[in-house]
Amino acid sequence: SRTYVVTGSASGVGACVAGLLRERGDRVVGVDLRDAEVQADLSTDEGRERAVEEVLAATDGTVDAVVACAGISAPVPTTVAVNFFGVTRFLTGLLPALERSQAPRVAVVSSMATLQPVSEAIVDACLADDEDEALRVAGTLAEQGPQVGYLAYPSSKRALSRWVRRECVTAAWAGRGIPLNAVAPGTVLTPMTTQLLSTPESVAMVDAAVPMPLNGHQSPESVASLLLWLTDAANTHVTGQTIYDDGGADAVLRGDDV
Ligand code: NAI
C-alpha cells in the first residue's frame, strides 16, 4: 500500500481520487480548507508551509505520491494563488518526502482552459515564481469586471501546465526519479460547475466554449482514473505531459497541432 497526498480532497475530483485510493487500501492524507486530515489554506505561503509540516507529521516523512486537485475558478486573484502557487510551492515543499519513496509520482489537475485566451503577464509572473506580481496583475484585471477577471483561471492553468513541462526534466524531479504530469479535463460534473450548468442558456455557453463530442460532460471518476494511473508505480516514463482528458475539446479546438 502507498501513501498519497490529495489536495482538494473534500469535494469533486479530489474527493473521488481519495475515495478510490481508500477503497483499494492505499493511505490518503487529504488536504483541504475543511473536512480533511490536513486543514490548510493553499492560497497563502503560511497555509502551504503548515500543510507541508502537517503532511510530514501525518506520514512520518515519506510520501509516495501527490495528486493536486485543489483549485477555484472565481474571477479573482486568489484563483492564481490557489491554482498555481498553491500547487507549485506545496509540491516543492514535499520533494524531500517524495524522495524517500521507492516509486514517487506527482500529478496535478490543469484544465482545457489552458487553450483559452490568457493574460501573458500573469503566466510570466507565475513562471518567474513572482506571486506578488501575478496577484497584482490579476487584481487589475478583476477590477475590469468578471469577464476580464476570469483570465486569472486560464492563465493559472496554462502556467501550471508549462511549469510541469519545465520542471519535470530538472534535477529536482527527473533527478529524483519523479514523473510529473498534468491532467486537463473538459467540463466535469462537480460543485465547481453546478451553478454554471443550471440553465439551458448557460449550458449552451459552456458547451460552445468547451466542445465535448465524445460522451459529453464528464464524471469526476473519468478524471480520477487517469490521475491514479499517472501516479501509479506502473508509470515509469510519462512525464511533463498535459493529458487532455476532455471528450475531444482539445482535438476540436487545436485540430492538427501535433
Ligand atoms: P470542487 O470545487 O468540487 O473541489 C475543489 C476543492 O478544492 C474543494 O474541496 C475546495 O475546498 C478546495 N480548495 C479550494 N481552495 C482551496 C484552498 N485555498 N486551500 C485548500 N483547498 C482549497 O472542484 P472540482 O471540479 O473538483 O475541481 C478540481 C480541480 O479540477 C480544480 O483544480 C479545477 O480547476 C479543475 N478542473 C475542474 C473542471 C470542472 O469542470 N469541474 C474542469 C477542468 C479543471
Boltz pocket constraint, residues with backbone or C-beta under 6 A from the ligand:
constraints:
  - pocket:
      binder: B
      contacts: [[A, 7], [A, 8], [A, 9], [A, 10], [A, 11], [A, 12], [A, 13], [A, 14], [A, 31], [A, 32], [A, 33], [A, 34], [A, 40], [A, 41], [A, 42], [A, 43], [A, 68], [A, 69], [A, 70], [A, 71], [A, 72], [A, 73], [A, 82], [A, 86], [A, 109], [A, 110], [A, 111], [A, 112], [A, 184], [A, 185], [A, 186], [A, 187], [A, 188], [A, 189], [A, 190], [A, 191], [A, 192], [A, 193]]
      max_distance: 6.0
